[in-house]
Amino acid sequence: MSFPVGIVQRGSSAKASHVAKVASALIASLGALVALFPAAAVGALQPPATGSPLQDSLATVTVQVRADSAGTSFVESAVVRSGSMSARTNRTGVATLRLTAGRRSIVATRIGYLPDSATITVRAGADTTIVLTLLAQAVDADAVIVTATRGERRVEDTPLRVEVINEEEIAEKVAMSPGDIAMMLNETGGLRVQTTNPSLGGANVRIQGLRGRYSLLLADGLPLYGGQAGGLGLLQIPPVDLGRVEIIKGTASALYGSSALGGVIDLVSRVPGEQIERTALVNQTSRGGTDAVFFGSAPLGEAFGGTLLAGAHTQRQNDLDRDGWTDMAGYSRAVVRPRLHYNNGQGRSAFFTGGFTAEERNGGTLAGRVTPDGTSYTESLRTRRADVGALARFVGTDASPLFGADALRSAILTVRGSGVEQRHAHRFGTIAEDDRHRTWFGEAALAVPRGPFTYIVGGVFQQETYSASDVEGFDYEYTIPAAFAQLDVDASSWLSVSSSVRVDAHSDYGTFVNPRVSVLARSVSEGRLAGWSTRLSAGTGAFAPTPFVEETEVTGLTPVQPLRGLVAERAMSASLDIGGPVELAVGHVELNATLFGSRVTHPLQVAGVPGLHVNNVSRIQLVNSPGPTRTWGGELLARVERELGEDSGDEEPPMLRITGSYTLLHSTECDLSSASALAGLPTDGCDRHEVALTPRHAVGIVTTVEQEGVSRVGLELYYTGRQRLDGNPYRAESRPYLIVGLMGERAIITRAGTARLFLNFENITNVRQTRDDRLVLPTRGAGGRWTTDAWTDLAGFTVNGGVRYQW
């Protein structure tokens, strides 16, 4: 099997101040992309010529794609695919395929519509005609249609690799951790949830080794947790209402701007169905945690539907090594989120949401206990977050094109916007730090499919503000208008390309031009390698500095020097992955291998400030490192599925699923511990060391046996290799560790509904950092911190169980 080499064009960064230059850059980039794929290249892979040896085994399949069952409206530019063969429908909705004899599955897709498929038996020399119907798609309605790339394609057809955690996997994690999404993400290959503040349990997610501040967290495509969610965002989101999670690994600034330098995690909510659904969940842990969650979904007339999520969560403070310091923060949290969906079934849909989160979180020394210097140090955080968001989609048809323009027939206009306000009241011992974060966001995007091309253009406006009541010198207001263009090309049945460019005019850090090119090549083989594909992707990104890095989440801003002379962090990343299905004696196997690499220039790092103290605490500052952060690695993923037994007709046999993953990661940065580095050491002379808390090796094996609708049993093993540690007097390198988990779930059907009883044994091996060393430092560290970094689990062996009742 061979694949063509993709061509990557890099855009140059220029200092453009206003819309004229932004628009000209976009037009030039889009024109260059169109030039790469002339019409003559479309259909590069043609069926065998008449008279060829294969001709006798072929048959013509004619597919008509309609927009309604009555057959009065047809879908132009739909992609009709069977295996590696594909074609586009004409204005009458007709496409033809030349297929070999046998049983064939035929799928029709087009952005803005739900896909339709049929399975037929093709006979050599016998032509066949079938009809497929594509219904106008509700917002985020189908788990196989990814929206994170704006193209609304099936995940298999997206040139940029998008990993999807489906609803079944989410349901499994709900039984293990119903209060937040941290466990679900931490057990995804290439992602690592890193504790950022051991005192309060804050955490963020690192994507392929890059810092957590580079990861953009979205909800239904909206920044409902702010442009930078902070270290507690992951811990305040219950997963009960999620339909799927879409993950883009690597620089995604060409799609989402300067907050997505490391990647994107989009939490896509469940949409209401035709029947009323209600779920109530109660969970209790052996560490004093309690979760009570309700999720309801109901139709509200022919075109409307609504959902409601409400949750209450508490956790007791725990001092597991009995040294007087909190190892597990205590908290109480309430979350409520209603959603309203509209879909008229004729191409117009809308989505509205609002949310409110209130939390009180406490850590530090327990009552009556003291730190090693004989003083008490309590840490607390009160959070109040409110948000609103909306999205509307308008799909043009032949009979009713957008704005009455014939050029916009079959086009899709998407308009979305959100607003978030988050207030914190933070206490670091006797120091108070109260603040307010605000994010305003608006975007309009127009997608126009034409033959093998899909053109997408749009504009964005985002504003980020921060104001502190008790600390001076850190307030900011960033205004970031932007424009983007994207071109998706289905050049042939084996080659698809997606190219995008985005121009952001940052009010403080100048103009960023970030391109990205992704190439998808499919195997043309109909044998063992049928369904295999490879993706090559490369792009650039930028990140505007803020005072919120992992280190300042521990210390607060009081000991930090005001930001001066900083420049934006810039990144380049690339990835190559190959994968596909294999039928083996053990069952159906999905394989995927990925190589990735990134280079971040001018990365922010924390350095000490000699001789400056406030309240007897050493001060720190944020500086641009003189040398880049370099990261490279690879991922291996294998999934095996096999039915255990035969289908009896009354119920499906149990399904065995085994998922194995391995991640290799190597990340290095400049060592700023020496005064010469801060004085401006040249990049090529910088002393480098491994980035702290970045394990070189990580392995995960998850085995489940599930009988659909009846029971589920799972066994998990996660190995994490050694990590370099910073500022830890007890050890310079962590030890490797293995965490083992076991869970079970059983459904009991009653007249009123279905009760699912679940029991989860997490970390059976009782891996806990405080079993090896103290979490508390013997003396205060940089910036006045009292704790080391958390390099492994802090909770140890935990049991949780509960019931999820659906009716």
C-alpha positions in Angstrom: 0.0 0.0 0.0 1.4 3.4 -0.9 0.2 6.9 -0.3 0.9 10.1 -2.1 2.9 12.8 -0.4 1.0 15.8 0.9 2.1 19.3 0.0 2.3 21.8 2.9 2.4 25.6 2.4 3.4 27.7 5.3 2.0 31.2 5.7 4.3 34.0 6.9 3.5 36.0 9.9 3.1 39.7 9.2 2.3 42.8 11.3 -1.1 43.7 9.9 -3.2 46.2 11.9 -6.7 46.1 10.4 -9.3 44.4 8.3 -7.9 45.2 4.9 -4.6 43.4 5.5 -6.4 40.5 7.2 -8.8 40.1 4.3 -6.0 40.2 1.7 -4.0 37.6 3.5 -7.1 35.3 3.6 -7.9 35.8 -0.1 -4.3 35.1 -1.1 -4.1 32.0 1.0 -7.4 30.7 -0.2 -6.4 31.3 -3.8 -3.2 29.5 -3.4 -5.0 26.5 -1.9 -7.5 26.4 -4.8 -4.5 26.5 -7.2 -3.1 23.4 -5.6 -6.1 21.4 -6.7 -7.2 22.2 -10.3 -10.4 20.7 -11.6 -8.3 18.4 -13.8 -7.0 16.7 -10.7 -10.5 15.8 -9.4 -11.4 12.3 -10.1 -7.7 11.3 -10.4 -8.6 7.7 -9.6 -11.0 6.5 -12.3 -12.7 3.1 -12.7 -10.9 0.5 -14.9 -11.4 1.2 -18.6 -13.8 -0.8 -20.7 -12.4 -4.1 -21.7 -10.0 -4.5 -18.7 -9.8 -7.9 -17.0 -11.7 -6.4 -14.0 -14.5 -5.1 -16.1 -16.5 -8.4 -16.1 -16.8 -8.4 -12.3 -18.0 -4.8 -12.1 -21.5 -3.3 -12.0 -22.9 0.2 -12.0 -24.8 1.4 -8.9 -26.8 4.5 -9.4 -27.6 6.4 -6.2 -30.1 9.2 -6.0 -29.9 11.3 -2.8 -33.1 13.1 -1.8 -33.8 15.6 0.9 -37.3 14.3 1.6 -39.1 11.0 1.3 -41.5 12.4 -1.2 -38.7 12.8 -3.7 -39.5 16.5 -4.5 -36.1 17.8 -3.4 -32.6 16.5 -4.2 -29.3 16.9 -2.5 -26.4 18.2 -4.6 -22.7 17.7 -3.8 -23.5 14.8 -1.4 -20.6 12.3 -1.1 -21.7 8.8 -1.9 -19.1 6.2 -0.8 -18.7 2.5 -0.8 -15.4 1.2 0.6 -12.6 3.2 -1.2 -14.9 4.3 -4.1 -16.7 7.6 -3.9 -18.6 10.1 -6.1 -20.5 13.4 -5.8 -24.1 13.9 -6.6 -25.1 16.3 -9.4 -27.9 18.9 -9.2 -30.5 16.1 -9.5 -29.0 14.2 -6.6 -27.6 11.4 -8.7 -24.1 9.8 -8.4 -22.8 6.6 -9.9 -20.3 4.0 -8.6 -18.6 1.1 -10.3 -18.3 -1.6 -7.7 -17.1 -5.2 -7.7 -19.6 -8.0 -7.1 -20.6 -8.9 -3.5 -22.3 -7.4 -0.5 -21.6 -3.7 -0.3 -22.5 -0.9 2.1 -23.2 2.5 0.5 -23.2 5.7 2.6 -24.3 9.2 1.6 -23.2 12.2 3.6 -23.2 16.0 3.2 -22.6 18.8 5.7 -25.8 20.0 7.2 -27.6 16.6 6.9 -27.7 13.4 8.8 -26.0 10.5 6.8 -28.0 7.7 5.3 -26.8 4.2 4.3 -28.0 1.0 2.7 -26.5 -2.5 2.2 -27.1 -4.2 -1.2 -25.8 -7.2 -3.0 -24.0 -6.2 -6.2 -24.1 -8.8 -9.1 -21.5 -8.7 -11.9 -22.9 -7.0 -15.0 -26.3 -6.1 -13.3 -26.8 -2.4 -12.8 -28.7 -1.3 -9.6 -30.5 1.9 -8.6 -31.1 2.9 -5.0 -32.5 5.9 -3.2 -31.0 7.4 0.0 -32.6 10.2 2.0 -30.7 12.8 4.0 -32.6 14.7 6.6 -31.6 18.2 7.7 -29.3 17.7 10.7 -30.1 19.1 14.2 -27.1 20.7 15.9 -24.6 18.1 17.0 -27.1 15.3 16.5 -25.0 12.4 15.5 -21.9 10.9 17.2 -20.2 10.1 13.9 -20.5 13.6 12.5 -17.7 15.7 14.0 -18.1 19.5 14.2 -14.8 20.5 15.8 -13.3 21.1 12.3 -16.4 23.1 11.1 -16.8 20.8 8.1 -19.4 18.6 9.7 -18.0 15.4 8.3 -18.0 11.8 9.3 -15.0 11.2 11.5 -13.7 8.7 8.9 -13.7 11.4 6.2 -12.1 14.2 8.1 -8.5 14.9 6.9 -7.6 16.4 10.3 -7.6 13.6 12.8 -10.4 14.0 15.4 -10.6 11.5 18.2 -14.0 10.8 19.5 -15.0 9.5 22.9 -18.5 8.1 22.3 -21.5 8.0 24.5 -20.8 4.3 25.5 -17.3 5.1 26.8 -18.7 8.2 28.6 -21.3 6.1 30.3 -18.6 3.8 31.6 -16.7 6.7 33.1 -19.8 8.1 34.6 -20.0 5.1 36.8 -16.4 5.7 37.9 -16.4 9.5 38.3 -19.8 11.1 38.0 -18.7 14.4 39.4 -16.2 15.6 36.8 -14.5 14.7 33.5 -11.0 14.4 34.8 -10.8 10.6 34.8 -12.4 10.3 31.4 -9.8 12.5 29.8 -6.9 11.1 31.8 -7.6 7.6 30.5 -7.5 8.8 26.9 -4.2 8.1 25.0 -2.0 11.1 24.5 -3.8 13.1 27.3 -2.6 13.5 30.8 -4.6 15.3 33.6 -2.0 17.0 35.7 -2.7 18.3 39.2 -1.7 21.9 39.3 -2.6 22.8 42.9 -2.3 19.9 45.4 -3.8 22.0 48.2 -7.1 22.5 46.3 -7.0 19.7 43.9 -6.8 21.9 40.8 -5.9 20.2 37.5 -5.6 20.8 33.8 -5.1 18.5 30.8 -1.8 18.2 28.8 -2.2 17.2 25.2 0.8 15.3 23.8 3.1 16.7 26.4 2.3 20.4 26.0 1.4 22.6 29.0 -2.2 22.5 30.1 -2.7 26.2 29.6 -2.5 25.6 25.8 -5.5 23.2 25.8 -8.8 24.9 24.8 -11.9 23.5 26.5 -15.2 24.0 24.7 -18.8 23.1 25.3 -20.8 22.5 22.1 -18.2 24.6 20.3 -18.5 27.5 22.7 -15.9 28.8 25.2 -18.4 28.4 28.1 -15.5 27.9 30.6 -13.6 31.0 29.4 -10.9 31.4 26.9 -8.6 29.8 29.4 -10.5 27.5 31.7 -8.0 27.4 34.6 -7.0 24.6 36.9 -10.5 23.9 38.2 -12.5 23.8 35.0 -12.1 20.0 34.5 -13.2 19.4 38.1 -16.5 21.3 37.8 -18.0 19.6 34.8 -20.2 16.5 35.4 -20.2 14.1 32.3 -23.8 12.8 32.7 -25.2 15.0 29.9 -22.4 14.4 27.3 -23.2 12.7 24.0 -19.5 12.6 22.9 -16.2 14.4 23.3 -14.2 15.5 20.2 -10.4 15.9 20.6 -8.0 17.6 18.3 -4.4 17.0 19.3 -1.7 19.5 18.3 -1.7 23.1 17.3 -5.2 24.2 16.3 -4.9 28.0 16.2 -5.9 27.9 12.5 -9.3 26.8 13.7 -9.7 28.3 17.2 -7.2 31.1 17.6 -4.6 31.8 20.2 -6.2 29.7 23.0 -5.7 26.5 21.1 -2.0 26.2 20.8 -1.9 22.7 22.2 -5.2 21.3 21.0 -9.0 21.4 21.5 -11.4 19.4 23.7 -15.0 19.9 22.7 -17.7 18.6 25.0 -20.7 17.9 22.9 -24.0 17.5 24.9 -26.8 15.1 24.3 -29.8 16.4 22.3 -33.4 15.7 23.2 -35.1 12.8 21.4 -38.7 12.0 20.6 -39.4 10.5 24.0 -39.1 11.9 27.5 -36.0 10.6 29.2 -34.9 11.1 32.8 -31.8 10.0 34.7 -31.1 10.3 38.4 -27.7 9.3 39.8 -26.5 9.0 43.3 -22.9 8.1 44.1 -20.8 7.7 47.3 -17.1 7.2 47.7 -15.0 5.7 50.5 -13.2 9.0 50.8 -16.3 10.9 51.8 -17.4 12.1 48.4 -21.1 12.3 47.4 -22.6 13.0 44.0 -26.3 13.6 43.2 -27.1 14.4 39.5 -30.3 14.7 37.5 -30.5 14.8 33.7 -33.8 15.2 31.9 -34.6 15.4 28.2 -38.0 16.0 26.5 -39.6 17.1 23.3 -41.4 20.5 23.6 -43.6 20.4 20.5 -42.9 19.6 16.9 -39.8 21.8 16.5 -38.5 22.3 20.1 -36.8 20.1 22.7 -35.1 20.7 26.0 -32.6 19.2 28.4 -31.7 20.0 32.0 -28.7 19.0 34.0 -28.6 19.7 37.8 -26.0 18.4 40.2 -24.8 18.6 43.8 -21.4 17.4 44.8 -19.5 17.3 48.1 -16.1 16.0 49.2 -14.7 15.7 52.7 -11.2 17.0 53.5 -8.8 14.1 53.8 -5.4 14.0 55.5 -4.3 10.5 54.5 -0.8 10.5 55.9 -1.9 12.3 59.1 0.6 15.1 58.9 -2.0 17.9 59.4 -2.0 18.9 55.7 -5.0 18.3 53.4 -4.2 15.6 50.8 -7.7 15.7 49.3 -9.4 19.1 49.2 -12.9 19.4 50.6 -15.6 21.0 48.5 -19.3 21.5 48.0 -20.6 22.4 44.5 -23.9 23.0 42.8 -24.3 23.0 39.0 -27.3 23.7 36.8 -27.5 23.9 33.0 -30.7 24.0 31.0 -30.6 23.8 27.2 -33.2 24.5 24.5 -33.0 23.0 21.0 -35.0 24.0 17.9 -35.1 22.2 14.5 -37.8 22.8 12.0 -36.7 19.8 9.9 -36.2 22.1 6.9 -32.6 23.2 7.5 -33.1 25.7 10.3 -32.0 24.8 13.8 -30.9 26.6 16.9 -29.4 25.9 20.3 -29.6 27.9 23.5 -28.0 27.3 26.9 -27.2 28.9 30.2 -25.3 27.6 33.2 -24.4 28.4 36.7 -21.8 26.9 39.0 -21.2 27.7 42.7 -18.4 26.0 44.6 -16.6 26.3 48.0 -13.2 24.5 48.1 -10.9 24.2 51.1 -7.4 22.9 51.7 -4.1 23.6 53.5 -3.6 22.8 57.2 -6.4 21.3 59.1 -7.9 23.0 62.2 -5.4 23.0 65.0 -2.5 21.8 62.9 0.5 23.8 61.6 3.1 23.8 58.8 6.8 23.0 59.5 7.5 26.6 60.5 4.8 26.4 63.2 2.1 28.5 61.5 -1.3 27.6 60.2 -1.9 27.9 56.4 -5.4 27.4 55.2 -6.2 27.8 51.5 -9.7 28.2 50.1 -11.4 29.2 46.9 -15.0 30.3 46.3 -16.1 30.2 42.6 -19.2 31.7 41.0 -19.5 31.1 37.3 -22.4 32.1 35.0 -22.6 31.7 31.3 -24.9 31.9 28.3 -24.5 30.6 24.8 -26.4 30.2 21.5 -25.9 28.7 18.1 -28.1 29.0 15.0 -27.7 27.2 11.6 -29.4 28.0 8.3 -29.2 25.5 5.5 -29.9 26.7 1.9 -31.6 24.5 -0.6 -32.2 24.7 -4.4 -35.7 26.0 -3.8 -34.6 28.4 -1.0 -31.0 29.4 -1.2 -29.5 31.6 1.6 -30.3 35.3 1.1 -32.0 34.4 -2.2 -28.6 34.1 -3.9 -28.3 31.2 -6.3 -24.6 31.0 -5.5 -25.6 30.0 -1.9 -27.8 27.1 -2.7 -26.8 24.1 -0.4 -24.8 26.6 1.7 -24.8 26.5 5.5 -24.6 29.7 7.7 -23.7 29.1 11.3 -23.8 31.9 13.9 -22.7 31.3 17.5 -22.0 33.4 20.5 -21.4 33.2 24.3 -20.7 35.2 27.4 -19.0 34.0 30.6 -18.4 35.7 33.9 -16.4 33.9 36.6 -15.6 35.4 40.1 -13.1 33.9 42.5 -12.4 34.6 46.2 -9.1 33.0 46.9 -7.2 32.8 50.2 -3.6 31.8 50.5 -3.1 31.8 54.3 -3.6 35.4 55.4 -3.4 36.8 51.8 -6.7 37.5 49.9 -6.9 37.5 46.1 -10.4 38.2 44.7 -10.8 38.5 40.9 -13.2 38.5 38.0 -12.8 36.8 34.6 -15.0 37.7 31.6 -15.1 36.2 28.1 -17.3 37.5 25.2 -17.3 35.5 22.0 -19.1 35.7 18.6 -18.6 33.9 15.3 -20.2 33.6 11.9 -19.2 31.0 9.4 -20.4 30.2 5.9 -19.8 26.8 4.3 -20.5 26.4 0.6 -20.1 22.9 -1.0 -19.4 22.8 -4.7 -18.6 19.5 -6.4 -15.5 18.2 -4.7 -14.8 21.5 -2.9 -16.2 22.9 0.3 -15.4 26.6 0.9 -15.7 27.9 4.5 -15.1 31.5 5.5 -15.9 33.3 8.7 -15.2 36.0 11.2 -14.7 36.0 15.0 -14.7 38.5 17.8 -13.5 37.6 21.2 -12.7 39.7 24.3 -11.0 38.4 27.4 -10.8 40.6 30.5 -9.3 40.0 34.0 -9.5 42.4 37.0 -8.1 41.7 40.4 -9.3 43.5 43.6 -6.3 42.8 45.8 -3.3 42.6 43.5 -2.1 45.3 41.2 -0.4 45.1 37.9 -2.1 42.1 36.3 -5.4 43.5 35.0 -5.8 43.1 31.2 -8.4 43.4 28.5 -7.6 41.6 25.3 -9.7 42.3 22.2 -9.2 39.8 19.4 -11.0 40.2 16.1 -10.2 37.4 13.6 -11.1 36.0 10.2 -10.6 32.5 8.8 -10.9 30.6 5.6 -10.9 26.9 5.0 -10.9 24.8 1.8 -11.8 21.1 1.9 -11.1 19.1 -1.3 -12.2 15.6 -2.0 -9.7 15.2 -4.9 -10.4 11.6 -5.5 -11.8 8.5 -3.8 -8.5 8.0 -2.1 -7.4 11.6 -1.4 -8.9 14.4 0.7 -7.3 17.7 1.8 -8.3 20.3 4.3 -6.4 23.6 4.3 -7.2 26.5 6.6 -5.7 29.9 7.6 -6.7 32.2 10.4 -5.7 35.8 11.0 -6.0 37.1 14.6 -5.4 40.8 15.4 -4.6 40.7 19.1 -4.9 44.1 20.8 -1.8 43.7 22.9 0.5 41.2 21.1 0.0 42.0 17.4 -1.3 40.1 14.4 -1.0 36.3 14.1 -1.3 34.4 10.8 -1.7 30.7 11.4 -2.1 28.2 8.6 -2.8 24.5 8.8 -2.9 21.7 6.1 -4.2 18.2 6.6 -4.1 15.3 4.1 -6.2 12.1 4.3 -5.2 9.2 2.0 -7.2 6.0 1.9 -6.1 2.6 0.8 -7.5 1.6 -2.6 -7.2 -2.0 -1.7 -10.3 -4.1 -1.3 -8.5 -6.9 0.5 -7.0 -7.0 4.0 -6.1 -3.3 4.0 -9.6 -2.1 3.0 -10.5 0.7 5.3 -7.0 1.7 6.2 -6.0 5.4 5.9 -3.2 7.8 6.8 -3.3 11.4 7.8 -0.6 14.0 7.6 -1.2 17.3 9.3 0.9 20.4 10.1 0.2 23.9 11.3 1.3 26.9 13.4 -0.1 28.5 16.4 0.2 31.4 18.9 -0.6 32.0 22.5 -1.0 35.4 24.2 0.7 35.5 27.7 -1.4 35.8 30.8 -0.2 35.5 34.5 -2.1 32.2 34.8 0.4 29.3 34.5 0.6 26.1 36.5 3.0 27.6 39.0 0.9 30.7 39.8 -2.1 28.5 40.6 -0.2 27.3 43.6 1.3 30.6 44.7 -1.3 33.1 43.7 -0.3 36.4 42.0 0.9 38.3 45.2 4.5 37.0 44.9 4.7 37.4 41.1 6.4 40.4 39.5 4.0 42.3 37.2 4.3 41.1 33.6 6.7 43.2 31.5 8.4 42.8 28.1 6.7 39.5 27.2 6.1 38.4 23.7 3.5 35.8 22.4 4.4 32.2 22.5 4.6 30.7 19.0 4.4 27.0 18.0 4.7 24.7 15.0 3.4 21.1 15.2 3.0 18.2 12.8 1.6 14.7 13.1 1.4 11.6 11.0 -0.9 8.7 11.7 -1.9 5.5 10.0 -4.5 3.0 11.0 -7.4 0.8 10.0 -9.3 -2.5 10.7 -8.0 -6.0 10.6 -10.0 -9.2 11.0 -8.1 -11.7 13.0 -8.9 -15.0 14.8 -9.3 -13.1 18.1 -11.9 -10.8 16.5 -12.3 -7.4 14.9 -9.2 -5.3 15.6 -8.7 -1.5 15.0 -5.1 -0.3 14.9 -3.6 3.2 14.8 -0.1 4.5 15.1 0.8 8.2 15.4 4.0 10.2 15.3 3.9 13.8 16.5 6.2 16.7 17.2 6.0 20.3 18.2 8.3 23.3 18.8 7.2 26.2 21.0 9.3 29.4 20.8 9.4 32.1 23.5 7.6 29.7 26.0 6.7 31.3 29.3 8.7 29.9 32.3 8.9 30.8 35.9 12.2 32.2 37.4 13.2 33.3 40.8 13.9 37.0 41.7 16.9 37.2 44.0 16.7 39.5 47.0 13.0 40.5 46.7 10.6 39.3 49.4 7.1 40.1 50.5 5.7 38.7 53.8 8.9 36.7 54.0 8.1 34.9 50.7 10.5 34.8 47.8 9.2 36.4 44.6 9.0 34.9 41.2 8.6 36.3 37.6 7.4 35.0 34.3 9.9 35.3 31.4 10.1 34.2 27.8 12.6 31.4 27.7 15.6 32.1 25.4 15.3 28.6 23.9 12.3 26.7 22.5 10.4 23.8 24.2 10.7 20.8 21.9 8.4 17.8 22.1 8.2 14.6 20.1 6.7 11.2 20.6 4.3 8.6 19.3 1.1 6.8 20.2 0.0 3.2 19.5 -3.6 2.2 19.9 -5.3 -1.2 19.4 -8.9 -2.1 20.0 -10.3 -5.6 19.8 -13.9 -6.6 19.8 -15.3 -10.1 19.9 -18.7 -11.6 20.6 -18.7 -14.2 23.3 -21.1 -16.9 22.1 -23.9 -17.0 19.6 -26.9 -14.7 19.1 -29.9 -16.6 20.7 -32.5 -14.3 19.2 -33.8 -13.2 22.7 -30.7 -11.2 23.6 -27.3 -10.3 22.1 -24.3 -12.3 23.3 -21.8 -10.5 25.6 -19.2 -8.4 23.8 -15.5 -8.5 24.8 -13.6 -5.3 24.2 -9.9 -4.8 24.8 -8.2 -1.4 24.3 -4.5 -1.1 24.6 -2.5 2.2 24.3 1.1 3.2 24.5 2.5 6.7 24.5 6.2 7.7 24.1 6.9 11.3 25.0 10.1 13.3 25.1 9.9 17.0 25.9 12.8 19.4 26.7 13.1 23.0 27.7 15.7 25.5 28.8 17.0 25.3 32.4 16.5 28.8 33.8 17.9 28.0 37.2 21.2 29.8 36.4 21.5 33.6 36.4 23.2 33.5 33.0 20.1 32.1 31.5 18.0 35.0 32.7 20.6 37.4 31.4 19.9 36.3 27.8 21.7 33.0 27.1 21.7 32.4 23.3 19.2 29.8 22.2 21.8 27.4 20.9 23.8 27.6 24.1 20.9 27.0 26.5 21.3 24.2 28.9 18.3 21.8 28.3 16.5 19.4 30.6 13.4 17.3 30.4 10.1 19.1 31.1 9.0 18.2 34.6 6.0 15.9 35.1 6.3 14.5 31.6 6.6 10.7 31.8 8.6 9.2 29.0 6.4 6.0 28.8 2.7 5.4 29.5 0.7 2.3 28.9 -3.0 1.6 29.3 -5.0 -1.6 29.0 -8.8 -1.6 29.4 -10.8 -4.8 29.2 -14.6 -4.9 29.4 -17.2 -7.6 29.0 -20.6 -6.1 28.3 -24.0 -7.5 27.6 -26.0 -4.7 26.1 -28.6 -3.4 28.5 -27.8 -6.0 31.1 -24.4 -5.8 32.7 -20.8 -4.6 32.3 -17.5 -5.6 34.0 -14.2 -3.9 33.4 -10.6 -4.2 34.4 -8.1 -1.3 33.9 -4.4 -1.1 34.2 -2.4 2.1 33.7 1.4 2.2 33.9 3.2 5.6 34.2 7.0 5.8 33.8 9.5 8.0 35.5 9.2 11.8 35.5 11.7 14.6 36.2 10.7 16.7 39.3 11.3 20.3 39.9 11.9 21.8 43.4 11.2 18.5 45.2 13.7 18.0 48.1 12.6 14.4 48.5 13.5 13.1 45.1 14.7 14.4 41.7 12.8 11.8 39.7 9.5 10.0 40.4 9.3 6.3 40.6 7.2 4.4 38.0 3.8 3.1 39.1 0.9 0.9 38.1 -2.7 1.8 38.9 -5.3 -1.0 38.7 -9.1 -0.5 38.6 -12.1 -2.8 38.6 -15.7 -1.9 38.0 -19.0 -3.6 37.6 -22.5 -2.6 36.6 -25.8 -4.4 36.6 -29.2 -3.3 35.2 -32.4 -4.1 37.0 -35.5 -3.5 35.0 -38.6 -2.4 36.9 -42.1 -1.3 35.8 -41.2 2.3 36.4 -37.7 2.2 34.7 -34.3 0.8 34.8 -31.9 0.9 37.7 -28.2 0.4 37.0 -26.2 -0.5 40.1 -22.5 0.2 39.8 -19.5 -0.5 42.0 -15.9 0.7 41.2 -12.6 -0.2 42.9 -10.2 2.5 41.8 -6.4 2.3 42.4 -6.5 -1.2 43.9 -2.7 -1.1 44.1 -3.0 1.9 46.5 -0.5 4.1 44.7 -0.3 7.3 46.7 2.4 10.0 46.7 2.3 10.5 50.4 3.1 6.8 50.9 6.6 7.6 49.5 7.2 11.2 50.5 5.5 14.1 52.3 3.5 16.4 50.1 4.5 19.4 52.3 7.9 21.0 51.8 10.2 21.3 54.9 10.4 25.1 54.1 8.5 27.3 51.8 9.5 27.0 48.2 9.5 29.5 45.2 6.7 32.0 45.5 5.9 30.8 49.0 4.4 27.5 48.0 4.0 24.9 50.7 3.6 21.8 48.6 5.7 19.8 46.1 4.3 19.0 42.6 1.9 16.1 42.5 3.5 13.4 40.3 1.0 10.6 41.0 -2.3 10.0 42.7 -3.1 11.7 46.0 -6.2 9.7 47.0 -4.9 6.2 46.9 -7.3 3.2 47.0 -10.9 4.4 46.7 -14.2 2.6 46.4 -17.3 4.2 45.0 -20.7 2.9 44.3 -24.2 4.0 43.5 -27.3 3.7 41.3 -28.3 5.4 38.1 -32.0 5.3 37.6 -33.5 5.9 34.1 -37.2 6.3 33.4 
